[in-house]
């Protein structure tokens, strides 16, 4: 019989790591991967010495969101974040775009692995296959140009045609990217006014990525998303313009775009200071860091993040979690944050032991020494 949540947490707190693993396997083996992913994300957020990279990993994962609970993505997401997202968080946007496009996790999540040329599906009604526009639409709307980026439904269809044959080899056995030439649409396509000649094979999709990564609309959309995450919910247009200009001049160099933002007057302005409400993940991680707490195991913290409204890797919609503070600003959410702060300060979070030498009420928020910001206060919840 499966143990209740309270009994599991009590046993976890007292058990050595090897026994905890056995308890996890006994009580929910299908969820072990999800637990490991959530715990790893929490531990990196708390202990990593490369904090900007961790914030960007979270940002780009949400930008190119994949839902953990969709079929094969239960085990494909691990490789997705490790291989497609993390290596490119400060690199070229074009490389990140291709890594996500070829990731089995993304191919499965947005159904492109089943997208084939219309004539390739003839005579195979049992296969439930044909042209699937899901990835093409989200590639244009969420990953590159933005909803007002100047594309049409015709462009969505043409992009989908270019990506036919981009599929997964044996997805139920872990899978890898595979181009199936037999299911590709080899006809001529036109994407955003650019002709893609027939017979290009896999290069049709590569050409689409080239076109999209160099569009002014993509530069502005990505720059706005970054500025919304780091500066303000409604970032100044002048800042977005300069970031977009850097994006275009550097061929989408994310590091250079961030440099333009971080060295701007807008980033250091009074209006931007503490104007952003932290996401639940940021709030919980920063609270643990500021108390100097020792984390023995992090799954209880991941559960708290979920209770605050951000279950890790489990945003069903391809939008990912929003960069806007408005998603987190509600009465129930604020009350839950204050309750979490009381739990943490009272040493009542399973697997977490606050440093007894730290006076929580006197401790400053991370990076703001001497400001006397208390855990649970409105100021502590902002960044």
HUFEN-V200882 format. One record per pair of residues at least 12 apart in sequence whose ideal C-beta (glycine too) atoms are under 10 Angstrom apart, sorted by sequence separation. I is the first residue (numbers start at 1). J is the second residue. D is the distance in whole Angstrom. If there is no record, write none. Layout:
{{I:J:D} {I:J:D}}
This chain:
{{8:20:9} {11:23:6} {12:24:9} {24:36:9} {45:57:9} {68:80:10} {84:96:8} {87:99:7} {88:100:9} {117:129:10} {118:130:6} {139:151:10} {140:152:10} {166:178:8} {167:179:7} {168:180:10} {186:198:6} {187:199:9} {188:200:9} {195:207:10} {196:208:8} {223:235:9} {227:239:6} {228:240:9} {231:243:10} {245:257:9} {246:258:9} {309:321:9} {361:373:10} {362:374:8} {363:375:8} {365:377:9} {368:380:10} {41:54:9} {44:57:8} {45:58:8} {84:97:10} {86:99:10} {114:127:8} {116:129:5} {117:130:9} {118:131:6} {165:178:9} {166:179:6} {167:180:5} {185:198:9} {186:199:5} {187:200:10} {191:204:9} {194:207:8} {224:237:9} {227:240:6} {243:256:9} {244:257:8} {246:259:8} {247:260:9} {285:298:10} {288:301:7} {345:358:10} {361:374:5} {44:58:10} {66:80:6} {84:98:9} {85:99:8} {114:128:7} {115:129:8} {116:130:7} {117:131:7} {137:151:9} {165:179:5} {166:180:8} {186:200:7} {194:208:9} {226:240:9} {243:257:5} {246:260:4} {284:298:10} {287:301:9} {345:359:10} {346:360:10} {360:374:7} {361:375:8} {365:379:7} {366:380:9} {8:23:7} {21:36:10} {66:81:9} {84:99:4} {85:100:7} {114:129:5} {115:130:8} {116:131:7} {136:151:10} {140:155:7} {141:156:9} {164:179:10} {165:180:5} {184:199:10} {186:201:7} {189:204:7} {196:211:9} {224:239:9} {225:240:10} {227:242:10} {242:257:9} {243:258:8} {245:260:8} {246:261:9} {345:360:5} {360:375:5} {361:376:10} {365:380:5} {368:383:10} {7:23:10} {8:24:9} {11:27:10} {41:57:8} {61:77:9} {64:80:9} {83:99:7} {84:100:5} {113:129:10} {114:130:9} {115:131:6} {116:132:8} {137:153:9} {140:156:6} {164:180:9} {165:181:6} {167:183:7} {184:200:9} {188:204:10} {191:207:8} {192:208:9} {194:210:9} {223:239:8} {224:240:5} {227:243:6} {243:259:10} {244:260:9} {285:301:8} {344:360:8} {345:361:8} {360:376:9} {361:377:10} {364:380:9} {365:381:9} {367:383:9} {41:58:8} {64:81:10} {84:101:9} {114:131:10} {115:132:4} {139:156:9} {165:182:8} {166:183:9} {167:184:10} {184:201:6} {187:204:10} {191:208:6} {194:211:6} {220:237:10} {223:240:5} {226:243:7} {227:244:10} {243:260:5} {284:301:6} {287:304:10} {310:327:9} {363:380:9} {365:382:8} {366:383:9} {8:26:10} {66:84:9} {84:102:8} {85:103:9} {114:132:6} {115:133:8} {137:155:10} {138:156:10} {165:183:5} {166:184:8} {184:202:7} {186:204:8} {189:207:9} {193:211:9} {222:240:10} {223:241:8} {242:260:6} {243:261:6} {284:302:9} {309:327:8} {310:328:8} {342:360:10} {365:383:8} {8:27:6} {61:80:8} {66:85:10} {80:99:9} {83:102:10} {84:103:4} {113:132:9} {115:134:8} {136:155:8} {137:156:5} {140:159:6} {164:183:6} {165:184:3} {185:204:8} {189:208:9} {192:211:6} {221:240:9} {223:242:8} {224:243:8} {242:261:8} {309:328:7} {341:360:8} {3:23:8} {7:27:10} {8:28:9} {41:61:9} {61:81:6} {64:84:8} {80:100:8} {83:103:7} {84:104:9} {85:105:10} {112:132:6} {114:134:10} {115:135:7} {133:153:9} {136:156:5} {137:157:9} {139:159:6} {164:184:5} {165:185:8} {181:201:6} {184:204:7} {191:211:6} {192:212:8} {220:240:6} {223:243:4} {224:244:8} {281:301:10} {284:304:6} {285:305:9} {308:328:8} {60:81:9} {64:85:7} {83:104:10} {84:105:7} {111:132:5} {112:133:9} {115:136:8} {135:156:10} {136:157:7} {139:160:9} {163:184:9} {164:185:5} {165:186:9} {181:202:8} {184:205:9} {191:212:8} {219:240:9} {220:241:8} {222:243:8} {223:244:4} {226:247:10} {239:260:8} {240:261:9} {243:264:8} {281:302:9} {283:304:10} {284:305:5} {309:330:9} {354:375:10} {5:27:10} {63:85:9} {81:103:9} {83:105:9} {84:106:7} {110:132:8} {111:133:9} {112:134:7} {113:135:9} {134:156:10} {136:158:8} {137:159:8} {162:184:9} {163:185:9} {164:186:9} {179:201:7} {180:202:9} {219:241:10} {222:244:8} {223:245:9} {239:261:7} {242:264:7} {283:305:8} {3:26:8} {4:27:10} {58:81:10} {61:84:9} {80:103:5} {110:133:10} {111:134:5} {112:135:4} {133:156:5} {136:159:4} {137:160:8} {161:184:9} {162:185:8} {179:202:4} {192:215:7} {220:243:8} {221:244:9} {223:246:8} {282:305:10} {284:307:10} {309:332:9} {310:333:10} {2:26:8} {3:27:6} {57:81:7} {60:84:9} {61:85:5} {79:103:7} {80:104:8} {81:105:8} {110:134:4} {111:135:7} {112:136:8} {133:157:6} {135:159:8} {136:160:4} {139:163:8} {161:185:4} {179:203:10} {219:243:8} {220:244:4} {223:247:6} {242:266:9} {280:304:8} {281:305:5} {284:308:7} {308:332:10} {309:333:6} {2:27:5} {3:28:10} {60:85:5} {61:86:9} {79:104:7} {80:105:4} {109:134:9} {110:135:4} {135:160:7} {136:161:8} {160:185:9} {161:186:10} {177:202:10} {192:217:9} {219:244:4} {220:245:10} {222:247:7} {223:248:10} {239:264:6} {280:305:5} {281:306:10} {283:308:7} {308:333:6} {1:27:10} {2:28:7} {59:85:10} {60:86:9} {77:103:9} {79:105:7} {80:106:7} {109:135:9} {110:136:9} {112:138:10} {131:157:7} {133:159:8} {134:160:8} {136:162:8} {161:187:7} {179:205:8} {218:244:9} {219:245:8} {221:247:10} {235:261:9} {238:264:9} {239:265:9} {240:266:9} {279:305:9} {280:306:8} {284:310:9} {307:333:10} {308:334:10} {58:85:9} {76:103:8} {77:104:10} {78:105:9} {110:137:9} {112:139:9} {133:160:4} {136:163:6} {158:185:10} {161:188:10} {162:189:6} {217:244:9} {219:246:8} {220:247:8} {238:265:10} {239:266:4} {280:307:8} {281:308:9} {283:310:9} {309:336:8} {57:85:6} {60:88:8} {61:89:9} {76:104:5} {77:105:5} {80:108:10} {107:135:8} {110:138:6} {132:160:7} {133:161:9} {135:163:6} {136:164:10} {161:189:5} {216:244:7} {219:247:4} {220:248:9} {226:254:8} {230:258:8} {236:264:9} {238:266:7} {239:267:8} {280:308:4} {282:310:9} {308:336:5} {309:337:10} {56:85:9} {57:86:5} {60:89:6} {75:104:10} {76:105:4} {77:106:10} {80:109:9} {106:135:7} {109:138:9} {110:139:8} {131:160:6} {158:187:10} {160:189:10} {162:191:7} {216:245:9} {218:247:8} {219:248:5} {236:265:9} {279:308:9} {280:309:6} {281:310:6} {307:336:6} {308:337:6} {345:374:9} {38:68:9} {56:86:9} {59:89:8} {75:105:9} {76:106:9} {131:161:7} {133:163:10} {158:188:10} {159:189:8} {161:191:9} {218:248:9} {219:249:9} {222:252:8} {227:257:10} {231:261:7} {236:266:5} {239:269:10} {279:309:9} {280:310:4} {345:375:6} {37:68:7} {57:88:10} {58:89:9} {73:104:9} {76:107:9} {77:108:10} {132:163:9} {135:166:8} {158:189:5} {216:247:9} {226:257:7} {230:261:6} {231:262:10} {235:266:7} {236:267:10} {279:310:6} {280:311:9} {281:312:7} {308:339:10} {344:375:7} {345:376:8} {54:86:9} {56:88:9} {57:89:6} {64:96:8} {72:104:8} {73:105:5} {76:108:6} {77:109:9} {106:138:9} {131:163:10} {132:164:9} {157:189:9} {158:190:6} {159:191:6} {216:248:7} {222:254:8} {226:258:7} {229:261:10} {230:262:8} {235:267:10} {280:312:9} {304:336:9} {307:339:9} {308:340:7} {344:376:9} {53:86:8} {56:89:4} {60:93:10} {63:96:9} {64:97:8} {72:105:8} {73:106:9} {76:109:8} {106:139:10} {131:164:7} {158:191:5} {159:192:9} {214:247:9} {215:248:9} {219:252:8} {227:260:10} {231:264:8} {236:269:9} {239:272:10} {304:337:10} {307:340:8} {341:374:8} {342:375:8} {34:68:6} {55:89:9} {56:90:7} {66:100:9} {73:107:10} {101:135:8} {130:164:10} {155:189:10} {157:191:10} {158:192:9} {162:196:7} {213:247:10} {214:248:8} {218:252:8} {223:257:6} {226:260:10} {227:261:6} {232:266:8} {341:375:4} {342:376:7} {33:68:8} {34:69:8} {54:89:9} {64:99:9} {65:100:10} {70:105:9} {72:107:10} {73:108:6} {129:164:10} {155:190:8} {156:191:10} {161:196:9} {222:257:8} {223:258:10} {226:261:6} {231:266:6} {232:267:10} {236:271:9} {304:339:9} {305:340:9} {340:375:9} {341:376:3} {53:89:6} {60:96:7} {64:100:4} {72:108:5} {73:109:6} {154:190:8} {155:191:6} {158:194:10} {165:201:8} {166:202:7} {231:267:6} {236:272:9} {304:340:6} {340:376:8} {341:377:8} {37:74:10} {52:89:9} {53:90:7} {63:100:9} {64:101:9} {66:103:8} {68:105:9} {71:108:7} {72:109:9} {106:143:10} {154:191:9} {155:192:6} {159:196:10} {165:202:7} {214:251:7} {223:260:9} {227:264:9} {230:267:7} {231:268:10} {232:269:9} {235:272:9} {338:375:9} {339:376:8} {40:78:9} {52:90:8} {66:104:10} {67:105:9} {70:108:7} {71:109:9} {101:139:7} {155:193:9} {158:196:8} {162:200:8} {166:204:9} {213:251:8} {214:252:7} {219:257:8} {223:261:8} {231:269:8} {337:375:10} {338:376:4} {50:89:10} {61:100:10} {64:103:9} {66:105:5} {70:109:6} {100:139:9} {163:202:9} {165:204:9} {166:205:6} {213:252:6} {227:266:8} {232:271:7} {301:340:9} {304:343:8} {337:376:7} {338:377:9} {341:380:8} {34:74:7} {37:77:7} {41:81:8} {50:90:10} {60:100:9} {66:106:6} {70:110:10} {151:191:9} {152:192:9} {162:202:10} {164:204:8} {165:205:8} {227:267:9} {231:271:9} {232:272:6} {281:321:9} {304:344:9} {338:378:10} {341:381:9} {33:74:6} {34:75:10} {37:78:6} {40:81:9} {64:105:10} {65:106:9} {66:107:10} {67:108:10} {68:109:9} {70:111:10} {72:113:9} {151:192:6} {162:203:9} {163:204:8} {164:205:9} {231:272:5} {234:275:10} {280:321:9} {337:378:10} {33:75:6} {36:78:8} {40:82:10} {44:86:10} {64:106:7} {66:108:8} {67:109:6} {97:139:8} {101:143:9} {150:192:8} {162:204:4} {163:205:5} {230:272:9} {233:275:8} {279:321:7} {334:376:10} {31:74:9} {33:76:10} {34:77:9} {66:109:5} {67:110:10} {100:143:7} {118:161:9} {149:192:9} {150:193:10} {161:204:8} {162:205:5} {232:275:5} {233:276:7} {279:322:9} {300:343:10} {301:344:9} {337:380:9} {338:381:9} {30:74:8} {33:77:8} {34:78:10} {37:81:8} {65:109:8} {66:110:8} {117:161:7} {120:164:8} {161:205:10} {162:206:9} {231:275:8} {232:276:7} {233:277:9} {279:323:9} {334:378:8} {337:381:6} {33:78:6} {64:109:10} {65:110:10} {115:160:6} {120:165:8} {159:204:9} {162:207:7} {163:208:7} {227:272:10} {231:276:8} {283:328:8} {304:349:7} {97:143:7} {115:161:9} {118:164:9} {158:204:10} {159:205:9} {162:208:5} {163:209:10} {230:276:8} {279:325:9} {282:328:10} {303:349:10} {304:350:10} {96:143:9} {97:144:7} {117:164:5} {145:192:9} {161:208:10} {162:209:9} {229:276:8} {276:323:9} {277:324:9} {278:325:8} {280:327:10} {303:350:9} {334:381:8} {112:160:8} {115:163:7} {116:164:5} {117:165:8} {160:208:10} {228:276:9} {276:324:9} {277:325:4} {279:327:8} {280:328:7} {301:349:7} {304:352:10} {333:381:10} {115:164:5} {116:165:7} {159:208:6} {162:211:10} {276:325:5} {277:326:8} {279:328:6} {300:349:6} {301:350:9} {93:143:10} {114:164:10} {115:165:8} {158:208:8} {159:209:10} {229:279:10} {275:325:8} {277:327:9} {278:328:8} {283:333:10} {287:337:9} {291:341:10} {300:350:4} {301:351:7} {93:144:9} {112:163:6} {115:166:8} {116:167:8} {140:191:9} {277:328:5} {293:344:7} {299:350:8} {300:351:5} {301:352:7} {112:164:8} {113:165:10} {115:167:8} {140:192:9} {159:211:9} {276:328:10} {277:329:6} {293:345:10} {299:351:7} {300:352:7} {329:381:10} {110:163:10} {112:165:10} {113:166:8} {114:167:8} {155:208:10} {159:212:8} {280:333:8} {284:337:9} {287:340:7} {291:344:6} {297:350:8} {298:351:7} {328:381:9} {112:166:6} {113:167:4} {114:168:9} {129:183:8} {131:185:8} {283:337:6} {287:341:6} {290:344:10} {291:345:7} {293:347:9} {295:349:9} {296:350:9} {297:351:4} {298:352:8} {112:167:7} {113:168:5} {136:191:10} {296:351:5} {297:352:9} {107:163:9} {112:168:9} {113:169:10} {277:333:9} {280:336:9} {284:340:7} {287:343:10} {288:344:7} {291:347:10} {293:349:8} {295:351:6} {296:352:7} {325:381:10} {277:334:9} {280:337:8} {283:340:8} {284:341:10} {287:344:6} {294:351:9} {295:352:5} {296:353:7} {325:382:8} {113:171:7} {283:341:9} {287:345:9} {293:351:10} {294:352:7} {295:353:8} {325:383:10} {107:166:6} {108:167:10} {278:337:9} {293:352:5} {294:353:5} {106:166:10} {107:167:7} {108:168:6} {120:180:9} {277:337:10} {280:340:9} {284:344:8} {293:353:6} {294:354:8} {107:168:5} {151:212:9} {288:349:8} {291:352:9} {292:353:10} {293:354:5} {294:355:7} {101:163:8} {113:175:8} {120:182:7} {121:183:8} {287:349:10} {291:353:10} {292:354:7} {293:355:6} {104:167:9} {105:168:9} {108:171:6} {120:183:4} {149:212:9} {291:354:5} {292:355:4} {102:166:7} {104:168:5} {107:171:8} {113:177:9} {116:180:8} {119:183:10} {120:184:8} {144:208:10} {151:215:9} {288:352:7} {290:354:10} {291:355:6} {292:356:9} {101:166:7} {103:168:9} {104:169:9} {113:178:9} {117:182:9} {120:185:8} {144:209:9} {150:215:8} {284:349:9} {287:352:10} {292:357:8} {293:358:8} {102:168:10} {104:170:10} {105:171:10} {116:182:9} {117:183:6} {119:185:8} {139:205:10} {143:209:10} {149:215:7} {150:216:9} {151:217:8} {288:354:8} {292:358:5} {104:171:6} {108:175:8} {113:180:10} {116:183:4} {117:184:6} {118:185:8} {119:186:10} {144:211:9} {145:212:7} {149:216:9} {150:217:6} {287:354:10} {291:358:5} {107:175:8} {115:183:8} {116:184:8} {117:185:4} {119:187:9} {140:208:10} {144:212:4} {149:217:4} {284:352:10} {290:358:8} {291:359:10} {292:360:10} {114:183:9} {115:184:10} {116:185:8} {117:186:8} {118:187:10} {139:208:8} {143:212:8} {144:213:7} {146:215:10} {148:217:8} {149:218:7} {291:360:6} {104:174:8} {105:175:9} {107:177:7} {115:185:9} {117:187:8} {135:205:10} {139:209:9} {143:213:10} {144:214:10} {145:215:6} {290:360:8} {104:175:4} {106:177:10} {107:178:9} {144:215:7} {145:216:10} {146:217:6} {149:220:8} {292:363:8} {103:175:10} {104:176:6} {136:208:9} {140:212:7} {145:217:4} {146:218:8} {148:220:10} {149:221:6} {291:363:7} {65:138:9} {103:176:10} {104:177:6} {139:212:7} {144:217:8} {145:218:6} {148:221:9} {287:360:9} {290:363:6} {64:138:9} {102:176:9} {103:177:7} {104:178:9} {144:218:4} {146:220:8} {147:221:9} {290:364:8} {64:139:10} {102:177:4} {140:215:10} {143:218:9} {144:219:10} {145:220:9} {146:221:4} {290:365:6} {101:177:9} {102:178:10} {145:221:6} {146:222:9} {289:365:10} {290:366:5} {65:142:8} {102:179:9} {140:217:10} {144:221:7} {145:222:10} {289:366:6} {290:367:10} {64:142:8} {65:143:10} {99:177:10} {140:218:10} {143:221:9} {144:222:8} {146:224:8} {287:365:9} {289:367:10} {290:368:10} {63:142:7} {64:143:6} {142:221:9} {143:222:9} {146:225:9} {286:365:7} {287:366:9} {63:143:7} {141:221:10} {286:366:5} {285:366:9} {286:367:9} {142:225:10} {290:373:9} {282:366:10} {291:375:7} {290:375:7} {278:365:10} {235:323:10} {287:375:6} {233:322:9} {286:375:10} {287:376:9} {233:323:8} {234:324:9} {290:380:8} {233:324:5} {274:365:9} {76:168:8} {232:324:10} {233:325:5} {283:375:10} {112:205:9} {229:322:10} {230:323:9} {232:325:9} {233:326:7} {283:376:10} {287:380:7} {228:322:9} {229:323:4} {233:327:10} {274:368:9} {286:380:8} {287:381:9} {76:171:8} {79:174:8} {228:323:4} {229:324:9} {273:368:10} {286:381:9} {72:168:8} {75:171:10} {79:175:9} {227:323:9} {228:324:6} {233:329:10} {75:172:10} {79:176:9} {226:323:8} {228:325:9} {283:380:8} {286:383:8} {73:171:10} {76:174:8} {225:323:6} {283:381:6} {72:171:5} {75:174:7} {76:175:7} {224:323:9} {274:373:9} {282:381:9} {283:382:9} {71:171:9} {72:172:6} {75:175:9} {102:202:10} {283:383:9} {71:172:9} {72:173:10} {277:378:9} {280:381:10} {282:383:7} {72:174:9} {278:380:9} {72:175:7} {102:205:9} {278:381:5} {101:205:7} {102:206:10} {274:378:9} {277:381:6} {278:382:7} {279:383:9} {101:206:9} {274:379:6} {276:381:10} {277:382:6} {278:383:5} {274:380:10} {276:382:6} {277:383:8} {98:205:9} {101:208:9} {102:209:10} {274:381:9} {275:382:7} {276:383:5} {98:206:7} {101:209:6} {274:382:4} {275:383:9} {100:209:10} {273:382:9} {274:383:7} {273:383:10} {97:208:10} {98:209:6} {97:209:5} {98:210:9} {97:210:9} {95:209:10} {94:209:7} {97:212:7} {98:213:9} {94:210:7} {97:213:6} {96:213:9} {94:212:9} {95:213:9} {93:212:10} {94:213:4} {93:213:6} {94:214:8} {92:213:8} {93:214:10} {97:218:9} {94:218:10} {93:218:8} {97:222:10} {93:219:9} {96:222:10} {93:222:6} {230:383:9} {93:247:7} {97:252:8} {96:252:9} {93:250:10} {94:251:7} {95:252:9} {63:221:10} {92:250:8} {93:251:8} {94:252:5} {96:254:8} {63:222:8} {92:251:6} {93:252:3} {94:253:10} {95:254:9} {92:252:5} {93:253:8} {91:252:9} {92:253:6} {93:254:6} {63:225:6} {91:253:8} {92:254:7} {62:225:9} {63:226:9} {90:253:9} {91:254:6} {92:255:9} {90:254:6} {91:255:7} {92:256:10} {93:257:8} {60:225:10} {89:254:7} {90:255:5} {59:225:8} {60:226:10} {63:229:9} {88:254:8} {89:255:9} {90:256:10} {59:226:7} {62:229:9} {90:257:10} {90:258:8} {59:228:10} {89:258:10} {56:226:9} {59:229:5} {58:229:9} {59:230:9} {56:229:9} {55:229:8} {56:230:10} {55:230:8} {142:317:10} {143:318:9} {142:318:6} {141:318:9} {142:319:6} {52:230:10} {141:319:9} {142:320:8} {138:318:5} {137:318:9} {138:319:9} {135:318:9} {134:318:8} {60:254:9} {56:254:8} {56:255:10} {56:258:8} {52:258:8} {110:318:7} {109:318:8} {52:262:9} {106:318:10} {62:279:9} {58:279:8} {58:281:7} {58:282:8} {55:281:10} {54:281:10} {55:282:8} {58:285:10} {55:285:10} {54:285:9} {81:313:8} {80:313:10} {51:285:9} {51:286:10} {78:313:10} {45:281:6} {77:313:6} {45:282:8} {48:285:10} {46:284:9} {47:285:9} {51:289:9} {42:281:8} {45:284:8} {46:285:5} {74:313:10} {41:281:8} {45:285:4} {46:286:9} {73:313:9} {44:285:9} {45:286:9} {46:287:10} {47:288:9} {42:284:8} {43:285:9} {46:288:5} {47:289:8} {69:311:10} {42:285:7} {45:288:9} {46:289:6} {68:311:9} {41:285:9} {45:289:9} {68:312:8} {69:313:8} {68:313:4} {69:314:6} {42:288:8} {67:313:8} {68:314:6} {70:316:8} {46:293:8} {66:313:8} {67:314:7} {68:315:9} {69:316:8} {47:295:8} {62:310:10} {65:313:9} {67:315:7} {68:316:10} {46:295:6} {66:315:9} {67:316:5} {65:315:6} {67:317:8} {47:298:10} {61:312:9} {65:316:9} {67:318:8} {43:295:7} {46:298:8} {58:310:10} {61:313:8} {65:317:7} {66:318:8} {42:295:8} {45:298:9} {62:315:7} {65:318:5} {67:320:10} {43:297:9} {44:298:10} {58:312:9} {61:315:9} {64:318:9} {65:319:7} {66:320:9} {42:297:10} {43:298:5} {46:301:8} {65:320:3} {39:295:9} {42:298:4} {45:301:9} {63:319:9} {64:320:8} {65:321:8} {41:298:8} {42:299:8} {62:319:8} {63:320:6} {39:297:7} {40:298:8} {42:300:9} {43:301:9} {62:320:3} {39:298:4} {42:301:5} {43:302:10} {61:320:7} {62:321:5} {38:298:8} {39:299:5} {41:301:10} {42:302:5} {45:305:10} {60:320:9} {61:321:9} {62:322:8} {63:323:9} {38:299:7} {39:300:10} {41:302:7} {42:303:10} {59:320:9} {62:323:8} {35:297:10} {39:301:8} {40:302:10} {42:304:9} {58:320:9} {59:321:10} {35:298:10} {36:299:9} {38:301:9} {39:302:6} {42:305:7} {58:321:8} {35:299:6} {38:302:4} {41:305:9} {59:323:7} {34:299:10} {37:302:9} {38:303:8} {35:302:8} {38:305:8} {45:312:10} {34:302:9} {35:303:10} {38:306:8} {42:312:8} {41:312:6} {40:312:10} {41:313:8} {38:311:8} {39:312:9} {38:312:5} {24:299:9} {37:312:7} {38:313:7} {20:296:9} {37:313:6} {38:314:9} {20:297:6} {34:311:10} {34:312:9} {17:296:9} {20:299:9} {34:313:7} {17:297:8} {33:313:10} {34:314:8} {15:297:9} {13:296:8} {12:296:9} {13:297:8} {12:297:6} {12:299:8} {13:300:9} {9:297:10} {12:300:8} {9:299:9} {8:299:9} {9:300:6} {9:303:9} {5:303:9} {46:352:10} {39:351:9} {51:366:9} {51:367:9} {55:383:10} {20:351:9} {13:349:10} {13:350:5} {12:350:6} {13:351:6} {11:350:10} {12:351:6} {13:352:10} {9:349:10} {10:350:8} {13:353:10} {9:350:4} {8:350:9} {9:351:8} {6:350:10}}
